[in-house]
């Protein structure tokens, strides 16, 4: 699956993973999954289970590594990657599953 990896104080990187277990290895432990919406597109977002804070029904803050992947296919289109690289993450667009 295609993923974009966001790490604190580093440029986002694009990578390919063979299975979901690799997400856990990247994040450093068990993960939580969220919906992330950006410009009409929906992605799956993964972060460490203990690295996020809730405000009402949305994610208020995330600490540490975040892994994004497409919610509908295993590939991210070039325009998806460009959008995510150029504009980063906007925390207010995260929804709890």
C-alpha positions in Angstrom: 0.0 0.0 0.0 1.1 3.6 -0.7 1.6 5.8 2.3 2.7 9.3 3.2 4.7 9.5 6.5 4.6 12.6 8.6 7.2 12.9 11.3 7.9 15.8 13.6 10.4 18.3 12.3 11.0 16.3 9.1 9.7 16.6 5.5 6.9 14.2 4.7 8.1 11.1 2.9 6.3 8.7 0.5 6.8 5.0 0.9 5.2 1.6 0.1 4.3 -0.9 2.8 3.5 -4.6 2.2 1.2 -5.1 5.2 -0.5 -3.2 8.1 2.0 -4.7 10.6 4.6 -2.3 9.1 2.5 0.7 10.1 2.8 -0.4 13.7 6.6 -0.7 13.3 6.8 2.8 11.8 4.7 4.3 14.6 6.4 2.5 17.3 3.6 0.5 18.9 -0.2 -0.1 18.6 -2.0 2.4 16.5 -5.3 4.2 16.3 -7.0 4.8 13.0 -8.9 7.9 11.9 -10.6 9.5 8.9 -8.7 12.4 7.4 -10.4 14.7 4.9 -8.5 17.0 2.6 -9.9 18.9 -0.4 -12.8 16.5 -0.9 -10.7 13.4 -0.6 -10.8 11.0 2.4 -7.7 9.2 3.7 -7.0 6.7 6.5 -4.7 8.2 9.2 -2.8 6.2 11.7 -0.9 7.3 14.8 0.2 5.8 18.0 -2.7 4.9 20.4 -1.4 7.2 23.1 -0.3 10.0 20.8 -3.6 11.9 20.2 -6.0 14.0 22.2 -9.8 14.3 21.7 -12.0 17.4 21.7 -15.7 16.6 21.3 -16.0 14.2 18.3 -12.8 15.2 16.6 -9.1 14.8 17.0 -7.7 17.9 18.7 -3.9 17.1 18.5 -1.6 14.3 17.4 2.0 13.9 18.7 4.6 11.9 16.9 4.5 10.0 13.6 1.4 9.9 11.4 0.9 7.5 8.4 -1.7 8.4 5.8 -3.0 6.1 3.1 -5.9 6.1 0.7 -9.2 5.1 2.2 -10.6 3.6 -1.1 -7.6 1.9 -2.8 -4.1 0.8 -1.9 -2.5 3.5 -4.0 -2.2 7.3 -3.6 -2.4 9.2 -6.8 0.3 11.7 -7.7 -2.1 14.6 -7.1 -2.8 13.2 -3.6 0.8 13.0 -2.7 1.5 16.6 -4.0 -1.5 17.9 -2.1 -0.3 16.3 1.1 3.3 17.3 0.7 2.5 20.9 -0.2 0.0 21.6 2.5 0.7 19.1 5.3 -1.9 18.0 7.8 -4.7 20.2 9.1 -5.7 18.7 12.4 -9.3 20.1 12.4 -10.2 17.8 9.5 -9.6 14.5 11.5 -12.7 12.5 12.5 -12.9 9.7 15.0 -14.1 6.3 13.6 
